[in-house]
Amino acid sequence: MIEEFEAIGLHIPDQHKLARNIARRDVPAVRTAPGLDTLGCFTESSGARVLVAEKGDAVELWPALRSEAAPRIANITLVTPFVALVDVFDDQLALTHRLVAGVEDPFRFEIGETAGVKEARFSAIAVDVTSFSSEDGYSGPVPFGASFISAPDLFALAEGSVEQQDLTPYVTMGVTAPELEERTNELNGATTYIGTVSENLPVTFALPASLETAPGQWLWGAWKLMVSLGSWD
């Protein structure tokens, strides 16, 4: 398993320290996010992001990533302050994907209501990802090397084993690694690897510096999926 903040190069064992470091920066914030008192977003030069959610005395930090992928048409239904059901369409308005994703800018939506958007951009943070140079050692459910994305929680929702309010923004995804860019965060000097793919679902993704991979290798596993309308860009 990969710690999500490690994947974006912002791993600090003490999250209170991370929150204090972020608080010293000029962090834009809004007070209209559904279910929250305040939502702020700290963006690193690398594209790594931390969403800072406040409700009462509680502060929650969510790792995120600025997307550099091409936008897609989508219907987004916010089901909790941070998580949404997302239907993705091609340019001919044919449904291509039905997913669950975290939402960078939930203040653009109302919980329980569906909004159609023309420029939804996606990003993914590695959670439990393996890089394969060959089929050796792979025994997954889809053909080796496939461009694939699926939200396991949607199957559980259809079976009735989870409710909408319990959905999580994790997907199973397979992508062929493009040229990756090593980027360094100013906050702590740590690095992350960033790539963008356009086949299947256009998505920008982050990998931890500790994961050995190379262009052309197949990245397979669990990712945290995020969707953004670009409000923090």
C-alpha positions as a LaTeX table, in Angstrom:
\begin{tabular}{lrrr}
\hline
Residue & $x$ (\AA) & $y$ (\AA) & $z$ (\AA) \\
\hline
Met1 & 0.00 & 0.00 & 0.00 \\
Ile2 & 1.11 & 3.54 & $-0.78$ \\
Glu3 & 0.31 & 6.36 & 1.60 \\
Glu4 & $-1.64$ & 8.86 & $-0.49$ \\
Phe5 & 0.36 & 11.88 & 0.64 \\
Glu6 & 3.54 & 9.96 & $-0.21$ \\
Ala7 & 2.29 & 9.45 & $-3.76$ \\
Ile8 & 2.05 & 13.23 & $-4.30$ \\
Gly9 & 5.34 & 13.88 & $-2.47$ \\
Leu10 & 3.82 & 15.48 & 0.62 \\
His11 & 4.21 & 12.71 & 3.16 \\
Ile12 & 4.61 & 14.19 & 6.63 \\
Pro13 & 3.92 & 11.72 & 9.47 \\
Asp14 & 2.38 & 14.42 & 11.63 \\
Gln15 & $-0.64$ & 15.76 & 9.75 \\
His16 & $-0.99$ & 18.55 & 12.30 \\
Lys17 & 2.46 & 19.74 & 11.24 \\
Leu18 & 1.41 & 19.56 & 7.59 \\
Ala19 & $-1.70$ & 21.59 & 8.40 \\
Arg20 & 0.41 & 24.19 & 10.24 \\
Asn21 & 2.86 & 24.43 & 7.33 \\
Ile22 & $-0.01$ & 24.94 & 4.91 \\
Ala23 & $-1.63$ & 27.54 & 7.19 \\
Arg24 & 1.49 & 29.69 & 6.83 \\
Arg25 & 0.90 & 29.92 & 3.08 \\
Asp26 & $-1.62$ & 32.06 & 1.24 \\
Val27 & $-4.29$ & 29.39 & 0.79 \\
Pro28 & $-7.50$ & 30.32 & $-1.07$ \\
Ala29 & $-10.67$ & 29.16 & 0.69 \\
Val30 & $-14.43$ & 29.23 & 0.34 \\
Arg31 & $-17.21$ & 29.10 & 2.90 \\
Thr32 & $-19.93$ & 27.63 & 0.71 \\
Ala33 & $-18.91$ & 23.94 & 0.43 \\
Pro34 & $-21.87$ & 21.65 & 1.26 \\
Gly35 & $-21.55$ & 20.09 & 4.72 \\
Leu36 & $-18.43$ & 22.11 & 5.62 \\
Asp37 & $-17.69$ & 25.43 & 7.30 \\
Thr38 & $-14.63$ & 26.19 & 5.15 \\
Leu39 & $-12.76$ & 24.49 & 2.32 \\
Gly40 & $-9.29$ & 25.61 & 1.29 \\
Cys41 & $-6.86$ & 24.31 & $-1.31$ \\
Phe42 & $-3.07$ & 24.42 & $-1.13$ \\
Thr43 & $-1.38$ & 23.77 & $-4.50$ \\
Glu44 & 2.30 & 22.93 & $-4.83$ \\
Ser45 & 4.42 & 23.87 & $-7.83$ \\
Ser46 & 4.43 & 20.15 & $-8.69$ \\
Gly47 & 0.63 & 20.10 & $-9.01$ \\
Ala48 & 0.22 & 18.24 & $-5.72$ \\
Arg49 & $-2.70$ & 19.60 & $-3.72$ \\
Val50 & $-4.07$ & 19.42 & $-0.21$ \\
Leu51 & $-7.72$ & 20.20 & 0.40 \\
Val52 & $-8.23$ & 21.59 & 3.91 \\
Ala53 & $-11.76$ & 21.01 & 5.18 \\
Glu54 & $-12.99$ & 22.57 & 8.40 \\
Lys55 & $-16.20$ & 21.82 & 10.24 \\
Gly56 & $-16.51$ & 23.04 & 13.79 \\
Asp57 & $-13.23$ & 22.25 & 15.54 \\
Ala58 & $-12.37$ & 19.39 & 13.17 \\
Val59 & $-9.86$ & 19.79 & 10.34 \\
Glu60 & $-9.49$ & 17.14 & 7.62 \\
Leu61 & $-6.78$ & 17.03 & 4.96 \\
Trp62 & $-7.42$ & 15.44 & 1.58 \\
Pro63 & $-4.60$ & 14.78 & $-0.91$ \\
Ala64 & $-5.40$ & 15.83 & $-4.47$ \\
Leu65 & $-3.63$ & 16.57 & $-7.75$ \\
Arg66 & $-4.02$ & 19.29 & $-10.38$ \\
Ser67 & $-5.22$ & 17.65 & $-13.58$ \\
Glu68 & $-3.47$ & 18.38 & $-16.85$ \\
Ala69 & $-5.70$ & 15.99 & $-18.82$ \\
Ala70 & $-8.18$ & 16.90 & $-21.52$ \\
Pro71 & $-11.65$ & 17.74 & $-20.21$ \\
Arg72 & $-14.67$ & 15.47 & $-20.59$ \\
Ile73 & $-18.42$ & 16.01 & $-20.45$ \\
Ala74 & $-19.89$ & 14.57 & $-17.25$ \\
Asn75 & $-22.89$ & 14.37 & $-14.96$ \\
Ile76 & $-21.78$ & 14.75 & $-11.34$ \\
Thr77 & $-23.94$ & 13.85 & $-8.35$ \\
Leu78 & $-22.41$ & 14.85 & $-5.01$ \\
Val79 & $-23.32$ & 12.21 & $-2.39$ \\
Thr80 & $-21.11$ & 13.43 & 0.52 \\
Pro81 & $-19.12$ & 16.65 & 1.02 \\
Phe82 & $-16.21$ & 15.15 & $-0.96$ \\
Val83 & $-17.48$ & 12.17 & $-2.98$ \\
Ala84 & $-19.62$ & 12.00 & $-6.12$ \\
Leu85 & $-21.12$ & 9.60 & $-8.61$ \\
Val86 & $-19.76$ & 10.55 & $-12.03$ \\
Asp87 & $-21.09$ & 9.63 & $-15.46$ \\
Val88 & $-18.61$ & 10.45 & $-18.24$ \\
Phe89 & $-19.60$ & 11.02 & $-21.88$ \\
Asp90 & $-17.79$ & 11.32 & $-25.19$ \\
Asp91 & $-18.26$ & 14.22 & $-27.62$ \\
Gln92 & $-21.33$ & 12.49 & $-29.09$ \\
Leu93 & $-22.84$ & 12.27 & $-25.57$ \\
Ala94 & $-22.51$ & 8.49 & $-25.41$ \\
Leu95 & $-21.88$ & 7.20 & $-21.88$ \\
Thr96 & $-18.30$ & 5.91 & $-21.61$ \\
His97 & $-17.73$ & 5.51 & $-17.87$ \\
Arg98 & $-19.69$ & 5.36 & $-14.63$ \\
Leu99 & $-17.36$ & 6.03 & $-11.70$ \\
Val100 & $-17.03$ & 7.26 & $-8.12$ \\
Ala101 & $-14.62$ & 10.15 & $-7.56$ \\
Gly102 & $-13.51$ & 12.64 & $-4.98$ \\
Val103 & $-14.47$ & 16.22 & $-5.83$ \\
Glu104 & $-11.92$ & 19.04 & $-5.67$ \\
Asp105 & $-14.49$ & 21.80 & $-5.84$ \\
Pro106 & $-17.65$ & 20.48 & $-4.13$ \\
Phe107 & $-18.90$ & 24.04 & $-3.60$ \\
Arg108 & $-19.92$ & 23.95 & $-7.27$ \\
Phe109 & $-22.59$ & 21.36 & $-6.40$ \\
Glu110 & $-25.40$ & 20.55 & $-3.99$ \\
Ile111 & $-25.50$ & 17.19 & $-2.20$ \\
Gly112 & $-28.00$ & 14.87 & $-3.83$ \\
Glu113 & $-28.40$ & 16.92 & $-7.01$ \\
Thr114 & $-27.00$ & 16.03 & $-10.44$ \\
Ala115 & $-25.20$ & 18.72 & $-12.44$ \\
Gly116 & $-24.11$ & 18.43 & $-16.06$ \\
Val117 & $-20.65$ & 19.89 & $-16.74$ \\
Lys118 & $-18.70$ & 20.36 & $-19.96$ \\
Glu119 & $-15.14$ & 20.45 & $-18.60$ \\
Ala120 & $-14.59$ & 17.79 & $-15.95$ \\
Arg121 & $-10.92$ & 16.94 & $-15.55$ \\
Phe122 & $-9.66$ & 13.81 & $-13.81$ \\
Ser123 & $-6.61$ & 12.96 & $-11.73$ \\
Ala124 & $-5.54$ & 9.83 & $-9.88$ \\
Ile125 & $-3.26$ & 9.18 & $-6.92$ \\
Ala126 & $-1.55$ & 5.79 & $-6.61$ \\
Val127 & $-2.75$ & 3.77 & $-3.61$ \\
Asp128 & $-1.77$ & 0.15 & $-4.30$ \\
Val129 & $-0.12$ & 0.12 & $-7.72$ \\
Thr130 & 2.35 & $-2.29$ & $-9.32$ \\
Ser131 & 4.48 & $-1.56$ & $-12.38$ \\
Phe132 & 4.80 & $-4.52$ & $-14.75$ \\
Ser133 & 7.42 & $-4.78$ & $-17.48$ \\
Ser134 & 5.99 & $-8.14$ & $-18.61$ \\
Glu135 & 3.08 & $-10.44$ & $-17.86$ \\
Asp136 & 5.19 & $-12.37$ & $-15.34$ \\
Gly137 & 3.60 & $-12.10$ & $-11.91$ \\
Tyr138 & 0.32 & $-10.64$ & $-13.16$ \\
Ser139 & $-2.89$ & $-12.56$ & $-12.43$ \\
Gly140 & $-5.57$ & $-9.88$ & $-12.52$ \\
Pro141 & $-9.10$ & $-9.96$ & $-13.94$ \\
Val142 & $-8.46$ & $-8.01$ & $-17.16$ \\
Pro143 & $-6.06$ & $-8.74$ & $-20.05$ \\
Phe144 & $-2.49$ & $-7.72$ & $-19.34$ \\
Gly145 & $-1.71$ & $-4.26$ & $-20.68$ \\
Ala146 & $-5.33$ & $-3.20$ & $-21.03$ \\
Ser147 & $-6.39$ & 0.42 & $-20.63$ \\
Phe148 & $-9.01$ & $-0.08$ & $-17.95$ \\
Ile149 & $-10.85$ & 1.74 & $-15.16$ \\
Ser150 & $-13.65$ & 0.57 & $-12.90$ \\
Ala151 & $-15.15$ & 1.64 & $-9.55$ \\
Pro152 & $-15.58$ & $-1.43$ & $-7.27$ \\
Asp153 & $-17.94$ & 0.45 & $-4.97$ \\
Leu154 & $-20.50$ & 0.69 & $-7.77$ \\
Phe155 & $-20.85$ & $-3.09$ & $-7.77$ \\
Ala156 & $-21.34$ & $-3.04$ & $-4.00$ \\
Leu157 & $-23.92$ & $-0.26$ & $-4.41$ \\
Ala158 & $-25.82$ & $-2.30$ & $-7.00$ \\
Glu159 & $-25.78$ & $-5.32$ & $-4.69$ \\
Gly160 & $-27.07$ & $-3.23$ & $-1.80$ \\
Ser161 & $-24.07$ & $-3.90$ & 0.43 \\
Val162 & $-23.20$ & $-0.20$ & 0.69 \\
Glu163 & $-25.25$ & 2.99 & 0.73 \\
Gln164 & $-24.46$ & 6.07 & $-1.35$ \\
Gln165 & $-23.14$ & 7.94 & 1.70 \\
Asp166 & $-20.56$ & 5.16 & 2.18 \\
Leu167 & $-19.08$ & 5.33 & $-1.32$ \\
Thr168 & $-15.31$ & 5.86 & $-1.59$ \\
Pro169 & $-13.38$ & 7.45 & $-4.49$ \\
Tyr170 & $-11.18$ & 4.45 & $-5.24$ \\
Val171 & $-10.92$ & 2.81 & $-8.65$ \\
Thr172 & $-9.12$ & $-0.12$ & $-10.19$ \\
Met173 & $-7.11$ & 1.20 & $-13.13$ \\
Gly174 & $-4.59$ & $-0.03$ & $-15.64$ \\
Val175 & $-2.56$ & 2.39 & $-17.78$ \\
Thr176 & 0.61 & 2.20 & $-19.84$ \\
Ala177 & 3.16 & 4.55 & $-18.34$ \\
Pro178 & 3.95 & 7.55 & $-20.56$ \\
Glu179 & 7.02 & 9.72 & $-20.15$ \\
Leu180 & 6.97 & 10.64 & $-16.47$ \\
Glu181 & 8.09 & 13.98 & $-15.08$ \\
Glu182 & 9.89 & 14.10 & $-11.76$ \\
Arg183 & 8.70 & 17.12 & $-9.81$ \\
Thr184 & 9.86 & 18.50 & $-6.47$ \\
Asn185 & 7.59 & 20.04 & $-3.86$ \\
Glu186 & 8.70 & 23.29 & $-2.27$ \\
Leu187 & 7.02 & 22.54 & 1.06 \\
Asn188 & 9.25 & 19.60 & 1.99 \\
Gly189 & 11.69 & 19.05 & $-0.90$ \\
Ala190 & 10.24 & 15.61 & $-1.70$ \\
Thr191 & 9.64 & 14.39 & $-5.24$ \\
Thr192 & 6.72 & 12.80 & $-7.06$ \\
Tyr193 & 6.33 & 11.42 & $-10.57$ \\
Ile194 & 3.54 & 12.89 & $-12.70$ \\
Gly195 & 2.14 & 11.51 & $-15.95$ \\
Thr196 & $-0.89$ & 12.09 & $-18.15$ \\
Val197 & $-2.59$ & 9.55 & $-20.39$ \\
Ser198 & $-5.34$ & 10.14 & $-22.94$ \\
Glu199 & $-6.54$ & 6.67 & $-23.91$ \\
Asn200 & $-9.77$ & 5.45 & $-22.28$ \\
Leu201 & $-10.29$ & 8.15 & $-19.63$ \\
Pro202 & $-7.91$ & 11.15 & $-19.90$ \\
Val203 & $-6.25$ & 11.40 & $-16.50$ \\
Thr204 & $-3.21$ & 12.92 & $-14.83$ \\
Phe205 & $-1.70$ & 10.65 & $-12.18$ \\
Ala206 & 0.88 & 10.78 & $-9.40$ \\
Leu207 & 3.28 & 8.02 & $-8.39$ \\
Pro208 & 5.63 & 8.01 & $-5.40$ \\
Ala209 & 9.34 & 8.36 & $-6.11$ \\
Ser210 & 9.83 & 4.96 & $-4.47$ \\
Leu211 & 7.92 & 3.11 & $-7.21$ \\
Glu212 & 10.29 & 1.85 & $-9.89$ \\
Thr213 & 8.77 & 2.17 & $-13.34$ \\
Ala214 & 9.59 & 3.31 & $-16.86$ \\
Pro215 & 7.73 & 4.47 & $-19.97$ \\
Gly216 & 5.96 & 1.56 & $-21.62$ \\
Gln217 & 5.50 & $-0.41$ & $-18.41$ \\
Trp218 & 1.96 & $-1.22$ & $-17.32$ \\
Leu219 & 0.68 & 0.33 & $-14.11$ \\
Trp220 & $-2.08$ & $-1.69$ & $-12.48$ \\
Gly221 & $-3.88$ & $-1.46$ & $-9.18$ \\
Ala222 & $-5.91$ & 0.78 & $-6.88$ \\
Trp223 & $-5.99$ & 4.54 & $-7.28$ \\
Lys224 & $-7.82$ & 7.43 & $-5.67$ \\
Leu225 & $-9.76$ & 9.17 & $-8.43$ \\
Met226 & $-10.49$ & 12.90 & $-8.31$ \\
Val227 & $-12.63$ & 15.12 & $-10.53$ \\
Ser228 & $-12.26$ & 18.90 & $-10.86$ \\
Leu229 & $-13.96$ & 21.78 & $-12.63$ \\
Gly230 & $-10.74$ & 23.79 & $-12.34$ \\
Ser231 & $-11.91$ & 26.16 & $-9.60$ \\
Trp232 & $-8.49$ & 26.11 & $-7.87$ \\
Asp233 & $-6.42$ & 26.44 & $-11.07$ \\
\hline
\end{tabular}
